[in-house]
């Protein structure tokens, strides 16, 4: 199978097989530097080859979990096989980021069906919402993650309402809708409050809304611009030349902070490094043990333009479900939750800030998380289904603030 790869709506090259288990991508002869598919893969005459699996940038958005299973059941018989290249061909027209994929001889059509966000937020679906949307949007959901999630389009509901008149109409997906399974109950509300904490701690987060029945979390795509174009988004598996299966390998010092500084534009290094420090402190405070390489990213309007740290995404209190969970990557050689002293040592040794400035950041994060804890307590009183998970989260946050933020 051969797939045409599109970058910013322009045909950039062809992706096909390389031996029995690998893949190869070759740029079109007329491809310009601005049509590079990744910061890690500049335009060149020689092909970019992988002996096993897809190159990381093409693997980045492959569906996982329930979504992948649904697509495999629907298409395996028709294709005779169902490998990553088959999956990319199926969901390739609608992806997170600026790349799209089609049949070698097809033109690009990015139209995604409309789905009212207000309807999702206000209606009670009695647990059937995900199945309903899965039937409608599985083919348009080039988005990774084990948690059930889909891409939908409601361009009228994207962005700040006050700026609606400044936006162009969009044919592609505008929102990510996340759900939860019985194994991880109330995961949508869990992430909602974690994003509230991130926002309250001075971190940039996309617009997010929790449905009335807490079955779904609707998040505005931060890779979408007001003019209807999609920004480039590359996660840290891509930047570290690692496959998705290796997302838990590495350290925050090297695989995240150092790698960010290597790819970020000079004017973004200081602010991005500080944001990474805040993210690590927040993740420790709310006990998010899933801050792996795919949950950090860089964002850019043009591949040869300014590169900045992406907003916060995919933050949950994992210890509400896995009590003994630890950090996804190492810090100081261990995955144990850091103390405030260890966080300060990390920040000062990497020249992120002075000891006094970093200590002030930890205090600000502690205050921000504590304020959201009060909101969570109020929510528990009116939403009894959230009581068990919410109570666990409160206990974990209290422990996180005490051990990781207070020196």
N, C-alpha and C positions, 0 to 999 in steps of 0.2 A: 504494500500500500504506500502511496505517495500523497502527501498533504501539502497544500499551499499555505504558507505562513504570511499573514498580513501584519504590518506594523503601521499604526496610525492610519489605517485604511488603505495603505499602499502595499502591493505585492512585494514581499521582501525576499522570498526564496522558497525552496522546497525541502520538506522533511520526509525522510523515508527510512527503510530498514538498513542496517549495517551488520551483515552476518546473521547468525541465527538468533541473537538476543540483543543486539545493539541497534543504534539509530545514527543517522547522519543528516546534517543540515547543510545545504549549500545556498549561498546567497545568489540572487539573480545577477547576471552580468552588469545590469544597469543600476544595481542597488547603490544608494548613496550612504555616507556615514550616518546621516540622520535617520536612516531606516534600520540601523542595527537593532537586533531583537532583544539585546540585553547589554547592560553595562559590562558584562563579562565576556561578550562575544562580538567584538568589533567586526565590521565588514571586511572581508578578505576574499582572495581567490580560492584558497584551499577550503575544503569543507570542514565543518566542526563535527567530529566523530565521537561516538560513545560506544564502548564495547558491550555495555550492559545497560539496558533501559534507555530512557530518553534523557537528553541533556537537561540539567535542573530547571532551566527557564521554561521548558515545555512541559515538565512534570509538575510545575508549581501549583497549577489550578486543577489538577485531576481530582474529580470527586472521590470521596471515600465513604465507608460505612453504608448506611441505608441507601443513599443516593446511588452509589456505585452498584450495589446489589440490584436495585430496581432497573437500572440501565442494562446491566448484564442479562437479566432475565428477559428483557424486551428485545435485545438485539443479538444475543449469542447465537441463536439458531439461524438468523438471517446472514450473519457474517461468517459463521463456521468457526470463528475464533473470537476471543475477546481479550486483547492485550491493551496496553496503555495507548498504543497508536490508534487502535479502534475507538477507544473511549474518547481520545482527543478529537477524533473526526466527528464524533456524535455531538459533543457539547462545544465544539470549537467556535461556533459563530457568536457565542455569548460567554465572555470570560471576564474575570477580574483583571484590570490593567489594560494595556494598549494593544496587546496581540490578539489576533483572531485566526481561525483555521477553517479551511474549506477543502473540498475535493480539488484535485489538481487543476481541473478545467472549469471550475465553478467561479462565479462572481460572488462578491461579498454582500450578504443580506443580513443585517443585524437586528431586524425587527423582532421584538419580544412582545408577547400578548400583554394587554393591560390588566392590571388587578388593583382595585382600590385599596390603598393603605388604610383609610378610615374604616372600611368594611372589616378588614382584618383586626383592627384594634378594638372595634366596638362590638362585633358579633360574638355570640357564644356558640362554639363549634362542637362542644361535647367530645373533644379529642379527635375529631375527624378533619380538622383543618389541614394537617400535614398531608394526609392522604389525598385530599382534594387538590392541594397545590402541587403535590408530587406528580399527579397525572397531567397537570397543565404546564408545569414549568421544568420538569426534569431535563428536557432537551436543551433548556436555555440556562443551565446552571453549572457553568465552568467555575466552580469554587471548591476549594479543598476544605478538609476538616472532618473529623469523625462525628462531631455533633451534627444532627440533621439540620440542613440549611438549604435554602433555595434563593435564586435570583428572580426578582419580579420587576415589573415596570409600572410606575405611577409618577410621571414627570411633574404632575401638578403638586404632588406631596413631597417632592425632593427639595432640600435646601430650606433656608429660612423664609417663612411666609412673606416677610416684609420686602424681600428681594425677588419676588415671583415675576415681576414685570421685566426684570433684567435677564431672565433665563431664556435660552433657546429650547425648542421642543426636542425631545430625545426619543430615538427609536429603540435604543438598547436598554438594558436593565438599569434601574435607578436605586434599588434597595436590596439588601440581604435580609431574609427572614429566617430567624433561628428558632428551633423547637427543642423539646426535650423528650427523652424516653424514660420509661419507668425506672431504669437503672440509675438515672441521675435526676430525681424529681426536682421540680421547681428551678431547673437550670436557667431558664429565661430570666426569672426574677433575681436569681443569684448574680447573673452577669449584669443585669440592670443596676443593681446597687454597687457592684464593683466599678462600673463605668461612672456612676455618680461620684464614687470616692475619687477616681482618677481625675475627673473634671474638677472636683473640689480641691484637689491638690495642685492645681495649676497646669495639668497636662492637657494637651489637645486631644479631644475625642470627637468622633463624628456624631451627628444628631442621632438619637436613639429613643425609641418609645416602646413601652411594655403594653401588651394587649390587656384589656379589662379582665380577662379570665387568666392572665399570666401564662397562657399556653405558648405565646410567641413574643419574640423580641424583634422589632423592625429597626434596621439600621440604615441610614443614608450612606450610599457609596461615597467614600471620600476620594476615590480615584476619578470621579466624574466632575468635569468643569462646567461652569455656567453656560459656556458656549456649545455644550453638547459633546465635546471631545473627551476622551478618556486619558488620564495620566498614566505614565509608566509606574508600575509597582513591582518591586522585586524583594522577595523575602530573604532572610539571611541563610537559608539553605542554598539559594542561588548564589549569593555573594561569597559563600564559602565553598562553592563547587561541590555540594553534597546532595545526595538524594533525600527524598522525604523520609525514608527509613532511618536516616542518620540524624534526624532533627534533634535528638537528645544528646548528641556528641559535642563536646567542646566546653569552653568556659565563657562566662560573661566578659571576662577581661579581654580575651583574644577573639573569639568567634563573634562577639557582638560589638563591644566598644572599639577595639582595634580595627575590626573590619569596617565598621561605620566610618571611622576616621580616614580610612584608605579610599573610600568611595564618595564621601560627602564633599560638596563644594567647600572651599576654604571659609566662606562666610557663614556656613552652616555648622561647622565643626564644634564650636564652643556651645551654642545653644542646644545642639543635638546631643552632645556629651552630657550636658546637665540634665536633659530630658531622660536619657538612659539611666542616669543615677536615680532620678525620681521614680522611674518605672521599677527599678530593682527594689527600691525602698518600699514602694507601694505594694509590689508583689509579695514582699516579705510580710508586710503588715496585714494584708488580706489573705495571706497563705494561698497564693496562686502557684501551684506546683506544675503548671503547664505552660510556663513562659519559655518555650523552646525556640529553636531557630526560625520556625515558620511563623511565629507570633511576634516577630520584629521585622520591619521592612523599611525600605527607602522609597521615596516618591519623587517624581520629576515630571515636568510638562513636556520636555524634549530630552531625548537620550543624550544629546550633546549639550544640554543646558544645565541649570542648577539642580543639584541633588540634595534632598533634605530627608530627615527622619520622618517616617510616616506617623500619623496619629496612633493613639493607643487602640488596640483591638484585642478581642478574645481574652478577656480577663475574668476569671472566676475563682471563687474560694473552693479549691479542689479538696481541701481537708474536711469540708462538710460531708464528703462522701468517702474519702480515703483518709482516715484519721492520721495515719503515719506517713502521709505523703511528704515529699521533700521537694527541693528546687529541681527544675528540669535540667539545668546546666550547673556546672561547678562555679563557685566563687571562692577564691582562696584555697582551691584544691579540694573542696568538699561540696556536697549538695545539701548539707544541713542548713537550716534557716540561719541567716547571719544575725549577729548582734549589732547593735548600733555602733559599737567600737569597730567592728569589722567593716561595716559600710563606710564609716568615716575614713578608715585606713585605705580602702579601695578608692574612694573619691580623691583623697589627697595625693596618693601615690600616682594616680593617673592625671593629676593636675586639672581636675574638674572644677575645683574651687578651694578656697581657704578652709581650714578646719572650722572657723566660726561661721562662714557662709553655709557650709554643708550641714553643720549642726542646726542652723536656723531652718534649712530645708526639711530636715527630719522632724523638727518641731511643727512646722507648717503642715506636713503630711499627717502627723499624728492628730493635729487639730481637725484637719479636713476629714479624715476617716472617722473621727469621733462624732463629728456633726452628722455624717451619713448614718452612723449607728443609731442616732436618735430618730432619723427618718425611718429606718428599718423597724425600730420598735413600734412606731406608730402604724406602719403598714401591717405588721403582724397582728395587731389588735383588730383590724378590719378584714384581714385575709387569713382565716384560720388554717387553710391548706398550706400556708407558707410557714406556719408556726415552728414545726420541727426543724426544717432546714434553716430557717431564719435564726432560731435560737442557737443552732450549731455555729452558724456564721458569726453571730455576735460573740460567742465564746472564743472562736478562733481569732477574730479581729482584736479582741482584748488582749489575748496572748501575744499576737503579732506586734501590737503597739508597744506592749511592755518589754518584750525581749529584743525587738529589732529596731525600734525607734527611740527608746528612752535610754540615755546613757547615764 
